[in-house]
Amino acid sequence: MRIAVRNAPTRFGPVSYTVSSAVAKNRIEATIQFPKPTAAKRIRLRLRHPEGKPVRAVTVQGQLHQDFEPLREVVGISSADPLIEVRAEYWAHRRFTASVHRPAGGRWRACFRLPPGVWTAGARLCDASTRNS
């Protein structure tokens, strides 16, 4: 499936983008085009998988990219390039489970069991010291 938007008015000027999904291959690709180098300091792009699968890996401009939130399916992009290419790859299965519980007399807690290699604090990507596996 492919979605294309041309010259959408934004406060940074007209923006065009295309999103192409290869859901069977667990991949979604996007191209964002600005009329000139953008004044935006950071772009947040949400690429939702239709089955809710978490993001496994992201590349921006062909380079491995670490600024993404796997469970929210959001990619943070800091680039002044007028043409930005993003590729998100997803886990083959929805491999995480979530539960909410409250120990006797304690506070409510949300617990996630995630696939190896995914690190979270809340739903944000962070360093290995907070790894849930």
C-alpha positions in Angstrom: 0.0 0.0 0.0 1.2 3.5 -0.8 0.0 6.9 0.6 1.2 10.1 -1.0 0.5 13.7 0.1 1.7 16.6 -2.0 2.4 20.2 -0.9 0.6 20.0 2.4 0.7 23.5 4.0 2.7 23.6 7.3 4.3 26.4 9.3 7.6 25.4 7.7 6.2 25.7 4.2 4.6 23.1 1.9 5.6 19.5 2.7 5.2 16.4 0.6 5.5 12.8 1.8 4.9 9.2 0.8 4.5 6.2 3.0 4.9 2.7 1.5 4.1 -0.4 3.5 5.3 -3.9 2.9 3.5 -5.3 6.0 4.0 -8.9 4.9 7.8 -8.1 5.0 7.4 -6.2 8.4 8.6 -3.0 6.8 7.3 0.5 6.3 9.2 3.2 4.4 8.6 6.9 4.2 10.0 9.8 2.2 9.5 13.4 3.5 10.3 16.3 1.1 10.6 19.9 2.1 10.9 22.8 -0.5 14.3 23.8 1.0 16.3 22.8 4.1 13.8 22.8 6.9 13.9 25.1 9.9 12.3 22.4 12.1 14.8 21.3 14.7 13.2 17.9 15.1 10.5 15.9 13.3 8.5 13.2 15.0 7.2 10.6 12.5 4.8 7.9 13.6 4.7 4.8 11.4 2.0 2.6 12.8 2.0 -1.1 12.0 -1.6 -2.3 11.3 -1.2 -5.2 13.7 0.5 -3.1 16.5 3.9 -4.7 16.2 6.7 -2.8 17.9 9.5 -1.3 15.8 12.7 -3.4 15.7 15.1 -1.2 13.8 15.1 2.2 11.9 17.3 3.7 9.2 17.3 7.3 8.2 19.1 8.3 5.0 20.4 4.7 4.8 22.1 4.9 8.2 21.1 2.9 11.3 19.1 5.3 13.6 18.7 5.0 17.4 16.1 7.8 18.1 12.9 5.8 18.1 10.2 4.6 20.5 9.5 0.9 19.7 6.1 0.6 21.4 4.8 4.0 20.2 6.1 3.5 16.7 7.6 7.0 16.7 10.8 8.0 15.0 12.6 11.2 16.0 14.5 12.9 13.2 16.9 15.8 13.5 17.9 16.6 9.9 18.0 19.8 7.8 18.0 17.8 4.6 15.2 18.8 2.1 14.6 15.1 1.4 14.5 12.6 4.3 14.2 8.8 3.7 13.1 6.6 6.7 12.7 2.8 6.9 11.2 1.1 9.9 11.4 -2.6 10.4 9.1 -4.4 12.8 9.2 -7.7 14.8 7.8 -10.6 12.9 5.3 -11.3 15.7 3.7 -9.1 18.3 6.3 -10.5 20.8 5.5 -8.5 23.9 2.9 -8.9 26.6 1.8 -6.3 29.1 0.1 -6.6 32.4 -1.0 -4.2 35.1 -1.1 -5.2 38.7 -1.0 -3.7 42.2 0.8 -5.5 45.0 -1.0 -5.5 48.4 -0.8 -2.0 49.7 1.4 -0.8 46.8 1.0 1.3 43.8 -0.3 0.2 40.4 2.5 -1.1 38.1 2.6 -1.8 34.4 4.9 -4.6 33.3 6.1 -5.4 29.8 7.8 -8.6 28.7 9.7 -7.6 25.5 11.8 -9.5 23.0 15.6 -9.6 23.5 17.3 -6.5 22.2 14.5 -4.0 23.1 15.2 -1.7 25.9 12.5 0.5 27.5 11.8 2.8 30.3 8.1 3.4 30.1 7.8 3.2 26.3 11.0 5.1 25.5 14.2 3.6 24.1 17.1 3.9 26.5 20.3 2.3 27.5 21.1 -1.3 28.5 20.9 -0.6 32.2 17.1 -0.6 32.0 16.7 -3.7 29.8 13.6 -5.8 30.2 14.0 -9.4 28.9 
